[in-house]
Amino acid sequence: MATTKRTSSGAKERAKKRAKKKRLAKPSRTRSAVDRLREICLALPNTTEVEAWGEPTFRVNGKIFAMHASAGTHHGFGRPAVWILSVNMEQDLVIRARPDRYFKPPYVGPSGWIGAWLDRNPPWGEIEELLRDGWRRRAPKRVAALLGSS
């Protein structure tokens, strides 16, 4: 009666393969957040996505109104985020109201841009409203009229 012995190295290899499959199959929060961001932005008229600085940026008529900041870059401070075009007064109000959700991003923060964290259950309704406002500020009047007052 012949029996086959399984070596521990064979079992370890199979376990590694199973673990790798699980990691690959599990969608990451960052990826789903980027997909959601993309869905919101690209639904706005005349919006295009352009990769710049290794990140997706969203533009209306070639002008940036939103930029993703990955957790793995110095732009994200270790957390995924989106930087949204705004004005100083709105930036101040939003950040003071919810400092756990919003921040003043580097480089563009002094110009009024708002950073929104995309991890830890982001407030997508608020983020979508900020994105629409940023889009309206950047879009030419005739293009902004396509969105209406919604």
C-alpha positions in Angstrom: 0.0 0.0 0.0 1.6 3.1 -1.2 1.0 6.4 0.6 2.1 9.8 -0.4 3.6 12.1 2.1 3.0 15.7 1.8 6.0 17.7 2.8 5.6 20.8 4.9 7.2 22.9 2.2 4.4 21.8 -0.2 1.7 22.7 2.4 3.4 26.1 3.0 3.5 26.8 -0.8 -0.2 26.0 -1.1 -1.0 28.2 1.9 1.0 31.1 0.4 -0.9 30.7 -2.9 -4.3 30.7 -1.1 -3.3 33.8 1.0 -2.1 35.6 -2.2 -5.4 34.8 -4.0 -7.4 36.2 -1.0 -5.3 39.4 -1.0 -5.8 39.9 -4.7 -9.5 39.1 -4.6 -10.2 41.5 -1.7 -10.8 45.0 -3.0 -8.9 47.6 -1.2 -10.6 50.6 0.3 -8.3 53.0 -1.6 -9.2 51.5 -4.9 -12.9 51.6 -4.3 -12.6 55.2 -3.1 -10.8 56.1 -6.3 -13.5 54.4 -8.3 -16.2 56.3 -6.5 -14.3 59.6 -6.9 -13.9 58.8 -10.6 -17.6 58.1 -11.0 -18.7 61.3 -9.3 -16.2 63.5 -11.2 -16.7 62.0 -14.7 -20.4 62.4 -14.4 -19.9 66.2 -14.5 -20.1 67.7 -18.0 -16.9 68.2 -20.0 -14.8 66.5 -17.3 -11.7 64.5 -18.2 -9.3 62.4 -16.1 -5.6 63.1 -16.6 -2.8 61.4 -14.7 -0.4 64.0 -13.3 2.2 63.6 -10.7 1.4 59.9 -10.7 -2.2 60.6 -9.5 -5.6 60.9 -11.2 -6.6 64.5 -11.6 -10.1 65.6 -12.8 -10.4 68.6 -15.1 -13.1 70.7 -16.8 -12.0 72.2 -20.1 -8.4 71.3 -19.1 -8.4 73.0 -15.7 -8.0 70.9 -12.5 -10.8 71.0 -10.0 -9.9 67.8 -8.1 -6.9 65.6 -7.5 -6.5 62.2 -5.8 -3.7 61.9 -3.3 -2.6 58.3 -2.6 -1.7 57.1 0.9 1.7 56.0 -0.3 2.9 59.4 -1.5 3.8 62.5 0.4 0.6 64.1 -0.9 -1.6 61.8 1.2 0.1 62.0 4.6 -0.3 58.2 4.8 -4.0 58.3 4.1 -5.9 58.4 0.7 -7.5 61.7 0.0 -8.9 64.0 -2.6 -8.0 67.7 -3.0 -10.9 69.8 -4.1 -10.8 73.3 -5.6 -12.5 75.8 -3.2 -12.2 79.3 -1.8 -10.6 80.3 1.5 -13.8 81.1 3.4 -15.4 77.7 2.5 -12.2 75.9 3.3 -12.1 77.5 6.7 -15.7 76.6 7.5 -15.4 73.0 6.3 -12.2 72.3 8.1 -13.4 73.9 11.4 -16.7 72.0 11.2 -15.1 68.6 10.6 -11.3 68.5 11.2 -11.5 64.7 11.4 -12.7 64.5 7.8 -11.1 67.5 6.0 -7.7 69.2 6.0 -5.7 72.0 4.3 -3.7 70.2 1.6 0.0 71.1 1.0 0.9 73.3 -2.0 -2.7 74.3 -2.9 -4.2 74.7 0.6 -3.2 78.4 0.8 -5.3 79.0 -2.3 -8.4 77.6 -0.6 -8.4 74.0 -1.7 -10.0 71.5 0.6 -8.5 68.0 1.4 -11.0 65.2 2.2 -9.9 61.9 3.6 -11.2 58.9 1.6 -10.7 56.2 4.3 -12.6 55.6 7.4 -16.1 55.8 6.0 -15.9 59.2 4.1 -18.9 61.4 3.9 -19.6 60.9 0.2 -22.6 63.2 0.1 -20.5 66.1 1.4 -17.6 65.2 -0.8 -19.8 65.1 -3.9 -21.2 68.5 -3.1 -17.7 70.0 -2.7 -16.6 68.4 -6.0 -19.6 69.9 -7.8 -18.8 73.3 -6.2 -15.2 73.0 -7.3 -16.3 72.0 -10.8 -18.6 75.0 -11.0 -15.8 77.4 -9.9 -13.5 76.1 -12.6 -15.9 75.6 -15.5 -16.6 78.3 -18.0 -20.1 79.8 -17.5 -21.6 78.2 -20.6 -20.3 74.8 -19.4 -21.4 75.3 -15.8 -24.9 76.0 -17.1 -25.1 72.4 -18.4 -25.2 71.2 -14.8 -28.0 73.5 -13.8 -28.7 74.5 -10.2 -28.8 71.0 -8.8 
